[in-house]
Amino acid sequence: MNITSEEFDKEVLSCNKPVVVDFNSTWCPPCQALHPMLEELADESDEYKVVFVDIDEDPILTTEYRVWSIPCLVFFKNGEEYERRVGLIPKKRIKKILEA
């Protein structure tokens, strides 16, 4: 699910399950490689949520969350950031972080 700064509070900070926010861009090859893995994770379980933020379309969130490199995965639980990973990481690792 693609979200904007207007939806961020509702979809991420107020969510009652773990959320991974993928800060990405269409011009970034590692972002494009990561996207299908994240979509698969989203389809595999209702225990967590996966959302996407395009850094070019939403520079406000990008700046607010200090995203300097992409892809950048920011993990939230109970409205708080608990982990952050930059770069292309394996699907198994993402799932393990979400289930922690």
N, C-alpha and C positions, 0 to 999 in steps of 0.2 A: 504494500500500500504506500503510495507516494503521499507525503504530507507537507504542509507549509507551516510557517511560524504561527499562523492563526489556529492551527489544529494541534500543535505540539502539546499544549497543556492537557487537552482531553485525551489524545491518543497515547501519550507517553507518560507524562508526570502523574496523571490521575488513574492510570491503568493499574488494575489489581494483580497483574502477573508480570513476570520479567519481560522487558522489551529491549530489542537491539535496534539501534538507529544506525542505518548505513548512510553516511555522508559520502556522496559520490558525484560523478559527472559523466555525461555521455561521451566526452572526449578522452576518457581515461581507460585504457585497455585493462588494467587490473580490476577496475570497478566493474567493467562489463563481464569479466570472468567470474567475479564474485557473485554478481546478481542472481544467476540461475541457482546457485547453491543456497542462497538465502531464501529464494522463493520455494525451493524444495523443503527447507526447514520449516517455513511457515505452513506449508501444506501437511507436514508430518505430525504436527501436534497443536492442540489448543492450549497447551500449558504455558506458552509464551507467544509473544507478538514480534513481528518483523516489520519495520517501516523504513522508508527510503526518503532521504532529503537530497535534492539536487543542489549542490553548492552554488551553481550559477543562477538558479532560480530563487534561492533563498539565502542571500548573503547575511541576513540578520542572524539567523540561527547558526550559520557557519562561524560568524564572529563571536556570538554569545558563547558557544561551546568550544571556542578556540581550536577549530579544526584547521590545521596548517598543511596537512598532507592527506591525500586520499588514495585508496579508500580508507575511511576511518570508521570503525565500528565502536559505538558508545553504548554500553550496557547499563540499563536502568532497572532498579527494583524498588518498589514503594516510592517512586518519584525521585530517587537519588541515584546518581551515577555510581556504579561500583566497579567498573572495569572499562578499559579502553584499549583497542588494538588498531594499529595502523598497518596497512598493506594487505596482501592476499594471504589469508590463513585458511587452513583446511576446515571443511565442514564439520568434521568430528570435534575439532577444537572449539568451534563456535557453539556447537550443541552442548559441550561439556560446560562451557562458561554459563550458558543460559540455564542449565539444570543445577548449577551450584547453589 
